Amino acid sequence: MPPDLVEAARSEGRLSWLASVPGTVRAVAQRWDLAVGEPFRPGGHTAWVAPGRSPLGPDLVLKIAWRHPEAEHEADALRTWNGQGAVRLHATDRIDAHTVALLVERCRPGTALATRPEEEQDTVIAGLLHRLWIAPEPGHGFRSLQAMCEAWADEFEAKRPAGGAAIDPGLAREGVGLFRALPATSDRTVLLCTDLHAENVLAAAREPWLVIDPKPYVGDPTYDALQHLLNCDERLQSEPRRLAWRMADLLGLDRDRLMLWLFARCVLESPDSPWLGDVAQRLAPA
């Protein structure tokens, strides 16, 4: 197994799950008549991923994933998008309480969008989000963005005593309050990716770029711009407003609303990334 996967499993108490992965791979390969290649490296922190071939498709990827809350409905989102801007799902199986297997389209050449200049990344990600933002069907099983934000806000407030020096207490209260309030004030509800950044967009043959590894929820589309913004470290540090305004314009979003979301998210990320506390201070609402 890739060393980073082993280390992540050790730190999160998942060594027993990690030990079960080889057996899961063998069982799934037999069930789907799948020839599995060597795993990709570097490996992910919550998944074992390798190329495969089967009657379901000649050029596939097998993903054996740890079932964590944010990625719980990955297969459902891929099925809903049906290849429009994201990799196609060929099969899925919930192995047990901790493991899910997905068989998805392989991207070739598979180069990450992160290798391209950031301004090009902005345009590609905006184009993909416009396609991914579809209205969920009645009776859908996706969780709300509100639920995710409440959970993150609770976690932030629980760990702030340990990381309290990262940001002014008043600013922290304002940011976490906005993080809880903003989801309920959106006039639009769409299926969200929530973790869309340039490392999760790969060059492909069927389309120029395809999204992998979504963490789906439903809610305010403005939220979906945030992870890309946070991954543009230099621009976010030097010109956060200009960066946010550019993405808002590309996405057809309200600039002020995106600024509020970015401020709130920077506050929540500040205990682990103190420099984002500085950015939050510069973005704080008047």
BADOKE-687680 format. One record per residue: residue in one letter; z, y, x of N, C-alpha, C in turn. Coordinates in steps of 0.02 Angstrom, whole numbers, padded with zeros to 5 digits, always signed. Layout:
! residues N
AZYXZYXZYX/...
This chain:
! residues 286
M+00000-00060+00041+00000+00000+00000+00000+00063+00043/P-00032+00117+00020-00031+00179+00058+00040+00203+00071/P+00055+00228+00131+00123+00249+00148+00152+00301+00100/D+00110+00348+00076+00137+00400+00032+00158+00371-00035/L+00123+00319-00058+00143+00286-00120+00209+00249-00111/V+00217+00216-00054+00279+00182-00039+00337+00231-00037/E+00327+00288-00003+00381+00337+00004+00398+00367-00064/A+00347+00382-00105+00361+00409-00172+00400+00359-00213/A+00381+00296-00209+00416+00245-00247+00489+00239-00225/R+00500+00242-00159+00568+00237-00133+00611+00296-00158/S+00583+00356-00155+00621+00415-00173+00637+00417-00247/E+00596+00387-00289+00606+00389-00361+00633+00323-00389/G+00654+00278-00345+00682+00215-00368+00631+00169-00400/R+00569+00172-00376+00516+00132-00408+00491+00075-00363/L+00532+00054-00316+00509+00001-00271+00496-00064-00309/S+00534-00078-00361+00521-00139-00400+00454-00135-00434/W+00436-00075-00459+00370-00067-00489+00316-00076-00436/L+00326-00046-00378+00277-00051-00325+00266-00124-00305/A+00320-00162-00303+00314-00232-00285+00274-00272-00337/S+00272-00247-00399+00236-00283-00452+00161-00267-00453/V+00140-00215-00416+00071-00193-00419+00021-00247-00398/P+00030-00282-00342-00020-00334-00325-00029-00387-00379/G+00025-00408-00410+00018-00457-00465-00018-00427-00525/T-00004-00364-00539-00038-00331-00594-00113-00325-00581/V-00130-00308-00519-00201-00303-00501-00236-00370-00511/R-00205-00424-00489-00236-00490-00496-00245-00508-00570/A-00193-00495-00611-00197-00512-00682-00251-00471-00718/V-00253-00407-00703-00302-00364-00736-00373-00382-00713/A-00381-00396-00649-00447-00414-00624-00472-00478-00658/Q-00428-00525-00669-00448-00587-00703-00466-00573-00776/R-00425-00532-00810-00435-00518-00881-00501-00481-00892/W-00518-00434-00847-00578-00394-00856-00637-00419-00814/D-00630-00479-00784-00683-00507-00742-00705-00455-00691/L-00656-00430-00653-00665-00372-00610-00660-00392-00537/A-00710-00371-00498-00706-00379-00426-00678-00313-00398/V-00620-00317-00366-00585-00257-00344-00593-00248-00269/G-00610-00187-00248-00617-00172-00178-00552-00148-00147/E-00557-00125-00085-00499-00098-00050-00477-00032-00083/P-00412-00020-00088-00389+00042-00122-00411+00104-00084/F-00422+00156-00123-00438+00221-00093-00379+00247-00054/R-00394+00285-00001-00342+00319+00036-00364+00391+00048/P-00317+00439+00043-00246+00428+00031-00233+00407-00041/G-00182+00367-00051-00163+00346-00118-00126+00400-00154/G-00122+00393-00220-00085+00441-00260-00011+00426-00258/H+00030+00474-00282+00102+00464-00282+00125+00420-00340/T+00084+00415-00393+00106+00377-00452+00054+00325-00473/A+00007+00308-00430-00044+00260-00450-00075+00225-00389/W-00098+00165-00402-00138+00126-00355-00209+00127-00381/V-00258+00148-00339-00326+00161-00363-00376+00128-00316/A-00424+00091-00344-00473+00056-00302-00539+00050-00340/P-00595+00043-00302-00659+00033-00335-00664-00038-00364/G-00707-00046-00415-00715-00111-00445-00784-00118-00477/R-00802-00182-00490-00865-00198-00524-00851-00252-00575/S-00879-00244-00635-00869-00294-00688-00927-00290-00737/P-00930-00337-00786-00981-00331-00838-00975-00267-00879/L-00917-00235-00878-00908-00172-00914-00943-00114-00879/G-00959-00123-00815-00993-00071-00778-00999-00090-00705/P-01053-00070-00672-01064-00090-00602-01027-00048-00551/D-01002+00010-00572-00973+00057-00524-00913+00090-00556/L-00856+00058-00548-00796+00078-00585-00738+00092-00537/V-00684+00117-00566-00622+00128-00530-00565+00097-00571/L-00525+00056-00538-00465+00028-00568-00405+00070-00548/K-00368+00091-00597-00308+00131-00585-00248+00096-00616/I-00201+00077-00573-00137+00048-00596-00086+00103-00588/A-00061+00129-00644-00021+00190-00642+00050+00178-00668/W+00096+00214-00636+00165+00218-00659+00164+00260-00723/R+00194+00235-00776+00194+00271-00840+00249+00324-00840/H+00229+00385-00821+00276+00441-00823+00256+00486-00880/P+00303+00526-00907+00291+00562-00969+00229+00606-00970/E+00216+00643-00916+00160+00690-00918+00092+00656-00924/A+00087+00595-00898+00022+00560-00898+00019+00506-00952/E+00066+00506-00998+00071+00451-01046+00007+00442-01087/H-00028+00495-01102-00087+00490-01146-00153+00503-01109/E-00154+00487-01045-00215+00496-01005-00274+00459-01035/A-00264+00396-01051-00319+00356-01079-00343+00384-01146/D-00296+00407-01187-00315+00434-01252-00358+00497-01244/A-00341+00539-01195-00380+00600-01184-00450+00582-01159/L-00454+00536-01111-00520+00517-01085-00563+00487-01141/R-00532+00448-01184-00569+00419-01241-00594+00474-01288/T-00552+00524-01299-00570+00579-01344-00627+00620-01315/W-00624+00636-01251-00677+00675-01219-00742+00636-01212/N-00737+00570-01207-00796+00526-01206-00848+00547-01155/G-00824+00563-01095-00870+00578-01041-00894+00650-01038/Q-00873+00692-01085-00894+00762-01085-00850+00803-01039/G-00872+00809-00976-00834+00846-00926-00781+00806-00890/A-00770+00745-00910-00719+00701-00879-00748+00632-00870/V-00716+00593-00826-00740+00524-00816-00734+00484-00880/R-00780+00438-00889-00779+00395-00948-00726+00340-00939/L-00693+00324-00994-00646+00268-00995-00682+00206-01020/H-00677+00151-00982-00709+00088-01002-00659+00040-01033/A-00597+00041-01010-00547-00004-01037-00478+00020-01016/T-00428+00001-01054-00359+00017-01036-00312-00036-01064/D-00256-00045-01031-00207-00095-01052-00138-00071-01032/R-00092-00065-01079-00023-00048-01064+00012-00113-01044/I+00023-00121-00980+00047-00184-00953+00119-00198-00975/D+00162-00148-00966+00232-00154-00985+00261-00084-00992/A+00327-00078-00995+00358-00013-01006+00347+00035-00949/H+00327+00009-00890+00320+00052-00832+00249+00058-00805/T+00203+00019-00830+00137+00014-00799+00081+00016-00850/V+00029+00054-00833-00032+00054-00873-00091+00045-00826/A-00141+00008-00849-00203-00002-00811-00260+00034-00846/L-00301+00070-00807-00360+00103-00833-00420+00084-00792/L-00476+00072-00826-00539+00059-00792-00586+00116-00811/V-00604+00157-00762-00642+00218-00776-00705+00221-00733/E-00749+00265-00753-00810+00280-00716-00793+00303-00645/R-00833+00279-00597-00825+00302-00528-00870+00363-00515/C-00843+00413-00482-00882+00472-00464-00913+00462-00395/R-00978+00470-00392-01013+00468-00328-01053+00531-00319/P-01047+00566-00264-01014+00545-00202-00938+00550-00203/G-00909+00581-00253-00837+00583-00259-00803+00636-00217/T-00841+00684-00191-00812+00738-00152-00771+00783-00197/A-00711+00803-00175-00669+00845-00216-00695+00917-00217/L-00689+00948-00275-00708+01019-00281-00669+01062-00232/A-00611+01039-00210-00570+01077-00162-00606+01090-00096/T-00659+01055-00083-00697+01066-00021-00744+01127-00027/R-00753+01152-00088-00797+01209-00099-00758+01274-00097/P-00791+01331-00085-00756+01396-00084-00719+01408-00150/E-00663+01444-00146-00621+01451-00205-00656+01488-00262/E-00698+01537-00248-00731+01572-00303-00780+01525-00339/E-00809+01478-00304-00850+01427-00337-00806+01382-00379/Q-00747+01364-00352-00699+01324-00391-00682+01358-00457/D-00671+01424-00455-00655+01461-00516-00707+01448-00570/T-00770+01455-00551-00825+01449-00599-00831+01379-00626/V-00825+01329-00582-00831+01259-00604-00774+01241-00651/I-00713+01259-00632-00655+01242-00673-00659+01276-00741/A-00680+01339-00742-00687+01373-00806-00739+01338-00850/G-00795+01318-00821-00846+01283-00859-00821+01217-00888/L-00782+01180-00848-00755+01117-00872-00704+01127-00928/L-00661+01177-00919-00610+01188-00971-00642+01207-01037/H-00695+01246-01036-00729+01264-01098-00751+01201-01136/R-00769+01149-01100-00791+01086-01131-00734+01042-01152/L-00680+01044-01114-00622+01000-01129-00581+01027-01188/W-00584+01092-01200-00543+01121-01253-00572+01107-01322/I-00557+01049-01348-00580+01031-01415-00520+01027-01461/A-00533+01039-01525-00478+01036-01574-00459+00963-01584/P-00394+00947-01580-00373+00877-01590-00385+00854-01662/E-00400+00791-01670-00411+00763-01736-00345+00760-01775/P-00348+00763-01842-00287+00755-01882-00254+00687-01867/G-00188+00688-01861-00152+00626-01847-00155+00604-01774/H-00177+00648-01730-00180+00630-01658-00110+00614-01633/G-00107+00577-01579-00041+00558-01551-00020+00599-01491/F-00057+00651-01474-00040+00691-01414+00023+00733-01427/R+00063+00741-01374+00123+00783-01379+00106+00856-01373/S+00151+00898-01397+00139+00970-01397+00156+01001-01330/L+00120+01054-01313+00137+01094-01255+00208+01122-01261/Q+00228+01138-01322+00296+01163-01333+00347+01113-01307/A+00338+01049-01321+00385+00998-01299+00388+00995-01223/M+00330+00999-01191+00328+00997-01117+00364+01058-01088/C+00351+01117-01116+00381+01177-01089+00457+01177-01099/E+00480+01152-01155+00552+01148-01167+00584+01102-01115/A+00552+01046-01101+00580+00998-01052+00581+01030-00982/W+00528+01064-00963+00526+01096-00897+00578+01152-00893/A+00586+01190-00947+00635+01244-00947+00706+01216-00941/D+00720+01161-00975+00785+01129-00969+00798+01107-00897/E+00748+01078-00867+00754+01055-00797+00767+01113-00750/F+00730+01168-00760+00739+01227-00719+00811+01253-00724/E+00836+01259-00785+00903+01285-00794+00956+01239-00766/A+00942+01174-00767+00990+01126-00740+00995+01129-00664/K+00939+01145-00631+00940+01143-00557+00947+01213-00527/R+00949+01266-00567+00952+01333-00539+01014+01346-00496/P+01072+01318-00511+01129+01331-00466+01114+01312-00393/A+01074+01258-00384+01058+01236-00316+01005+01280-00284/G+00961+01308-00326+00906+01348-00299+00908+01419-00324/G+00967+01443-00342+00973+01507-00375+00952+01566-00333/A+00954+01560-00267+00937+01617-00225+00863+01632-00224/A+00823+01587-00251+00750+01595-00247+00725+01654-00288/I+00763+01675-00339+00737+01727-00384+00796+01763-00417/D+00786+01826-00434+00838+01865-00467+00857+01833-00534/P+00923+01829-00549+00945+01796-00612+00914+01826-00675/G+00908+01893-00677+00878+01924-00735+00805+01905-00744/L+00769+01903-00688+00699+01883-00689+00693+01810-00710/A+00739+01769-00686+00738+01699-00705+00748+01690-00780/R+00795+01727-00809+00807+01721-00881+00745+01743-00920/E+00713+01797-00897+00654+01821-00932+00597+01770-00927/G+00588+01742-00867+00533+01694-00858+00543+01631-00898/V+00602+01603-00897+00614+01540-00933+00612+01553-01008/G+00634+01612-01030+00629+01629-01101+00557+01632-01124/L+00514+01663-01083+00443+01666-01100+00412+01596-01100/F+00432+01555-01052+00404+01488-01048+00419+01448-01111/R+00477+01460-01140+00495+01427-01203+00458+01458-01263/A+00447+01524-01261+00422+01560-01319+00346+01559-01325/L+00310+01563-01269+00238+01571-01270+00200+01516-01308/P+00220+01453-01303+00181+01402-01338+00177+01412-01413/A+00229+01441-01442+00232+01449-01514+00193+01510-01539/T+00167+01552-01494+00134+01614-01514+00059+01611-01506/S+00032+01553-01492-00040+01547-01483-00075+01543-01551/D-00133+01574-01556-00172+01569-01618-00224+01514-01615/R-00220+01472-01563-00269+01419-01555-00235+01358-01525/T-00252+01298-01550-00225+01236-01524-00282+01190-01504/V-00282+01169-01441-00335+01126-01415-00304+01070-01373/L-00345+01020-01358-00324+00968-01312-00326+00997-01241/L-00270+00991-01206-00262+01020-01139-00264+00967-01085/C-00286+00988-01026-00283+00945-00966-00216+00954-00931/T-00191+01015-00927-00127+01040-00899-00121+01035-00823/D-00156+00988-00791-00151+00981-00718-00220+00986-00686/L-00261+01032-00712-00329+01038-00687-00331+01084-00627/H-00347+01055-00570-00355+01094-00508-00411+01060-00468/A-00430+01091-00413-00491+01070-00378-00486+01001-00346/E-00426+00975-00334-00420+00907-00308-00432+00855-00363/N-00427+00876-00426-00437+00830-00482-00506+00838-00514/V-00552+00867-00477-00622+00874-00499-00665+00845-00444/L-00707+00796-00461-00747+00761-00411-00821+00768-00425/A-00860+00772-00371-00933+00773-00377-00957+00705-00401/A-01005+00707-00448-01028+00644-00479-01104+00645-00487/A-01132+00587-00505-01204+00582-00515-01223+00599-00587/R-01183+00577-00635-01199+00588-00706-01195+00662-00724/E-01146+00697-00697-01139+00769-00704-01119+00796-00635/P-01132+00860-00622-01115+00886-00556-01041+00877-00538/W-00996+00888-00587-00924+00883-00575-00891+00850-00635/L-00842+00806-00622-00805+00773-00676-00730+00777-00661/V-00691+00784-00714-00619+00787-00710-00590+00717-00707/I-00540+00707-00665-00501+00645-00663-00427+00663-00673/D-00388+00614-00690-00315+00619-00689-00287+00675-00734/P-00308+00678-00798-00279+00729-00842-00207+00712-00861/K-00169+00763-00879-00102+00755-00906-00102+00789-00975/P-00126+00755-01027-00143+00789-01089-00084+00806-01134/Y-00090+00866-01162-00047+00890-01216-00093+00931-01263/V-00065+00955-01318-00103+00999-01362-00066+01065-01368/G-00104+01120-01367-00072+01185-01373-00118+01241-01350/D-00087+01293-01323-00119+01356-01303-00167+01345-01245/P-00232+01359-01253-00279+01350-01197-00263+01393-01136/T-00229+01449-01147-00214+01493-01090-00173+01457-01037/Y-00131+01411-01058-00089+01375-01010-00132+01337-00959/D-00190+01313-00980-00230+01269-00937-00259+01302-00876/A-00257+01368-00873-00282+01402-00813-00231+01401-00756/L-00168+01384-00770-00115+01397-00723-00117+01355-00660/Q-00131+01290-00666-00126+01248-00606-00177+01268-00554/H-00237+01286-00576-00287+01310-00528-00263+01373-00494/L-00235+01419-00532-00210+01481-00502-00156+01467-00450/L-00111+01421-00465-00057+01405-00419-00082+01371-00356/N-00139+01338-00360-00167+01305-00302-00207+01352-00257/C-00220+01412-00280-00256+01462-00240-00204+01505-00204/D-00169+01476-00156-00110+01507-00126-00124+01577-00098/E-00175+01583-00057-00186+01647-00023-00202+01703-00073/R-00247+01689-00120-00264+01741-00169-00205+01756-00215/L-00166+01705-00231-00109+01716-00275-00057+01759-00240/Q-00048+01750-00176-00001+01791-00138-00026+01862-00127/S-00091+01869-00113-00116+01935-00094-00136+01977-00154/E-00168+01946-00204-00193+01984-00261-00185+01945-00326/P-00122+01933-00347-00112+01891-00406-00143+01917-00470/R-00141+01983-00480-00170+02010-00542-00246+02003-00542/R-00276+02018-00486-00349+02012-00483-00371+01939-00494/L-00336+01892-00465-00351+01822-00474-00343+01802-00548/A-00287+01821-00578-00275+01803-00648-00327+01835-00694/W-00345+01898-00681-00395+01931-00723-00463+01898-00716/R-00480+01877-00655-00545+01843-00646-00548+01779-00687/M-00495+01738-00685-00495+01675-00723-00494+01689-00798/A-00456+01739-00819-00454+01755-00890-00524+01774-00915/D-00560+01814-00876-00627+01834-00896-00675+01775-00897/L-00671+01731-00847-00714+01672-00845-00701+01626-00904/L-00638+01624-00926-00619+01578-00980-00620+01611-01049/G-00633+01676-01052-00632+01710-01116-00562+01715-01145/L-00512+01722-01102-00442+01726-01122-00417+01797-01118/D-00363+01811-01153-00330+01875-01150-00296+01883-01082/R-00313+01936-01046-00286+01947-00979-00209+01952-00981/D-00183+01991-01027-00111+02002-01029-00073+01937-01044/R-00101+01896-01088-00068+01833-01104-00067+01786-01044/L-00123+01783-01008-00124+01741-00949-00074+01767-00897/M-00067+01832-00890-00018+01860-00843+00053+01839-00862/L+00069+01839-00926+00135+01818-00948+00147+01745-00931/W+00098+01703-00945+00104+01632-00930+00113+01622-00854/L+00074+01657-00814+00077+01649-00742+00145+01672-00716/F+00170+01728-00740+00237+01751-00721+00289+01697-00737/A+00288+01671-00798+00338+01621-00819+00333+01558-00777/R+00272+01535-00763+00264+01474-00724+00287+01485-00652/C+00273+01544-00623+00297+01558-00556+00373+01557-00553/V+00405+01583-00604+00479+01581-00608+00502+01508-00606/L+00473+01466-00647+00495+01396-00650+00482+01358-00586/E+00429+01377-00549+00413+01342-00486+00453+01369-00427/S+00487+01426-00436+00518+01461-00379+00574+01422-00344/P+00614+01380-00378+00665+01343-00340+00635+01297-00286/D+00576+01269-00299+00545+01225-00249+00496+01262-00204/S+00470+01320-00227+00423+01360-00189+00446+01433-00191/P+00493+01452-00148+00522+01519-00152+00471+01576-00150/W+00414+01567-00118+00364+01620-00115+00338+01637-00184/L+00341+01589-00231+00319+01603-00299+00369+01649-00335/G+00431+01650-00312+00478+01699-00338+00456+01769-00322/D+00429+01779-00263+00402+01845-00245+00343+01864-00288/V+00299+01815-00301+00242+01828-00344+00266+01845-00415/A+00316+01808-00439+00342+01822-00506+00370+01892-00511/Q+00403+01915-00459+00432+01982-00459+00376+02035-00465/R+00319+02022-00433+00264+02069-00436+00227+02067-00504/L+00232+02010-00538+00198+02002-00602+00243+02016-00662/A+00307+02029-00650+00355+02036-00705+00333+02089-00755/P+00338+02073-00820+00320+02122-00872+00361+02186-00863/A+00330+02242-00878+00364+02306-00871+00424+02310-00920/
